[in-house]
């Protein structure tokens, strides 16, 4: 298939509209799975971009009784070298921003361990893949995009076949995290990320990009040759993918 026909369906909308639409899709999936006596398996990101979705899901849990008892989640990534309680750990982010507010328990929520011993990292990554497979695969992957085109921490250079593994973080990723960590020297150099192949096997993928600082990478995601120089381009051609972007991110 040539790159030209690998499209990425696009919805131009505000961050609030995107949050509502995505949260509604997730709620519908959870309820449909419950009716069939099954779990809904979600793949989740951290960062600034998904916060509106988490807020809306928390609201639906509180106001509409959306029940997360039949939900399993797998996070995309975690910094290596951070204890679970570190203020910048993704485990803590997820608990404080989402899990604790919707009754999701540790047994339902998978995040790579940032403090896994170096000798155990490979086995830990293999186990993560196995747990996803045992859960029946990812039903719904929610993604942000890094300014360098990363999805999860699949940095430039990541292959389409990549699986959950240890990675070295790209300089743009570390620079973007520097403020939150109180300085570049405190940002970990390595991380564990779900692989590109793992993400692409999700049955549905929704990508969010908001703000002018995402304009250039949104353009490349939509138009650049599909390949490792911008891993977000691998999303093009997925059977059920959609990008929600605002005017600023689309340069309109
Ligand atoms: C985070 C993750 C990253 C972010 C991306 C965008 O778990 O997987 O790929 O989605 O870095 O981050 P924000 O949303 O902060 O711009």
Boltz pocket constraint, residues with backbone or C-beta under 6 A from the ligand:
constraints:
  - pocket:
      binder: B
      contacts: [[A, 44], [A, 45], [A, 46], [A, 47], [A, 48], [A, 49], [A, 50], [A, 76], [A, 77], [A, 90], [A, 143], [A, 144], [A, 145], [A, 146], [A, 147], [A, 150], [A, 151], [A, 152], [A, 153]]
      max_distance: 6.0
